[in-house]
Amino acid sequence: YHQYHRTTNDDTQQTMKFMIELFQLQNYLNQYPIKVPGRVRKWTCLARTFIAQPSVILLDDPASAIGLPILNVLRNWIIEKQKSTCMLISSDGPELFNGLDYKKIYLKNGNIVSEEYHQQEVA
């Protein structure tokens, strides 16, 4: 459902094609956003983020309603790109953070109550 602009940058075109496949968007390319499920719209937003390759990423409950295959894609991408700063805000379980070094911050009434740093053990 996502129409993209023609560009002369072959790398960008290749990356877009790869993301369309990775996020299983092939069947939605010619559909309007209103006609596709919400999870597919979320997949498209994640794919756009991956294409842009930002140095800082803010993901607010990224695992919500995306399905396990796409959750694995997201986790693997974060692990691969962990050189950049990625802030995840999640009310989901800890499975999203498997394989990641992360800092858990607990908030209460807008104030930091405690912080925990989790570093993955190297095998």
JOVENQUI-V979126 format. One record per backbone hydrogen bond with DSSP energy under -1.0 kcal/mol. NH is the residue of the N-H (numbers start at 0). CO is the residue of the C=O. If there is no record, write none. Layout:
nh & co
NH & CO
NH & CO
This chain:
nh & co
12 & 8
13 & 9
14 & 10
15 & 11
16 & 12
17 & 13
18 & 14
19 & 15
20 & 16
21 & 17
22 & 18
23 & 20
24 & 19
27 & 24
30 & 27
34 & 31
35 & 32
40 & 36
41 & 37
42 & 38
43 & 39
44 & 40
45 & 41
46 & 42
47 & 43
48 & 44
49 & 45
50 & 46
51 & 47
52 & 48
56 & 84
58 & 86
60 & 88
63 & 60
65 & 62
70 & 66
71 & 67
72 & 68
73 & 69
74 & 70
75 & 71
76 & 72
77 & 73
78 & 74
79 & 75
80 & 76
83 & 80
84 & 54
86 & 56
88 & 58
95 & 92
96 & 93
97 & 94
99 & 96
101 & 117
103 & 115
105 & 113
107 & 110
110 & 107
112 & 105
115 & 103
117 & 101
